[in-house]
Amino acid sequence: MQPNKIMHIDLECENYMYYGALASPRHPQNYVVAVGQAIDGPEGYGPVTGEYYTSPPEKWLHIPDDVWLLVAHNAPFEMDWFLEKQRDEIMRFLARGGRVFCTAYAE
């Protein structure tokens, strides 16, 4: 199956400073407090879904195999969290040819 879907994602995180970086995934008190996403495909727009957390979740990123593109505003922020906290999932996505698009850069 050729991946043919686009996943839009947004993270909200605790925002304690860590060596000048706000909401760094490296600060021990920072964690993802909310994640929202929508998956769009050839059949149309998918629903917006999300989850809220009151304590650090173990797994909050799941990229389906039929997704070829992740879209985020300020994607380097999300990628920092993906690589630091959900490395296996994002590396599987990238290894199968997945791409990341940043709407802030496009703007």
C-alpha positions in Angstrom: 0.0 0.0 0.0 1.4 3.4 -1.0 1.0 6.0 1.8 -1.5 8.6 0.6 -2.6 10.5 3.7 -1.5 13.7 5.5 -1.4 14.0 9.3 -1.7 17.4 10.9 -0.5 17.5 14.4 -0.1 20.0 17.2 1.4 19.6 20.7 0.9 21.6 23.9 3.5 21.1 26.6 4.4 22.2 30.0 6.7 25.2 29.7 9.5 25.2 32.2 12.7 26.9 31.0 15.7 24.7 30.3 18.9 26.4 29.4 17.1 29.2 27.6 14.6 26.9 25.8 10.9 27.3 26.8 9.0 24.0 26.9 12.1 21.9 26.1 11.5 18.1 26.2 14.7 17.8 28.2 13.4 19.5 31.3 12.3 16.8 33.7 9.0 18.6 34.6 8.0 19.2 31.0 5.6 16.8 29.3 3.0 16.8 26.6 -0.2 18.0 28.1 -2.3 17.8 24.9 -2.0 16.4 21.4 -4.3 17.1 18.6 -4.4 15.7 15.1 -6.3 15.1 11.9 -5.6 12.8 9.1 -6.7 13.8 5.6 -6.7 11.5 2.6 -8.0 11.2 -0.9 -11.5 10.5 0.5 -11.6 13.9 2.2 -10.8 15.6 5.5 -10.6 13.5 8.6 -12.0 14.4 12.0 -9.9 16.4 14.5 -9.1 14.3 17.4 -7.0 14.8 20.5 -6.1 13.8 24.0 -5.3 15.8 27.2 -3.0 14.5 29.9 -2.6 15.5 33.6 0.6 13.5 34.0 3.4 12.5 31.6 1.9 9.9 29.1 4.0 7.0 28.0 3.0 7.0 24.3 1.3 9.9 22.7 2.4 9.7 19.1 1.0 7.2 16.6 1.6 7.8 12.9 -0.4 5.3 10.8 1.4 3.5 8.0 -0.7 5.1 5.3 0.6 8.7 6.3 3.3 10.1 4.1 3.4 13.7 5.4 3.3 15.3 8.8 2.2 18.9 8.9 2.8 21.1 11.9 3.1 24.8 12.7 6.7 25.3 13.9 7.6 21.7 13.1 11.1 21.9 14.6 9.4 22.2 18.0 7.3 19.1 17.4 10.3 17.3 15.9 12.3 18.1 19.0 9.6 16.4 21.2 9.2 13.5 18.7 12.9 12.8 18.6 13.5 13.2 22.4 10.4 11.4 23.7 8.9 9.2 20.9 12.0 8.4 18.9 11.0 4.9 17.8 7.7 6.1 16.3 9.1 9.1 14.4 12.1 7.1 13.1 9.8 4.4 11.7 7.9 7.1 9.9 11.1 8.7 8.5 12.6 5.4 7.6 9.6 4.5 5.4 10.1 7.8 3.5 7.9 10.0 5.6 8.3 13.8 5.2 7.6 16.7 7.6 6.2 20.1 6.5 6.4 23.3 8.6 3.6 25.8 8.0 5.7 28.5 9.9 8.5 28.2 7.3 5.9 28.3 4.5 4.4 31.4 5.9 
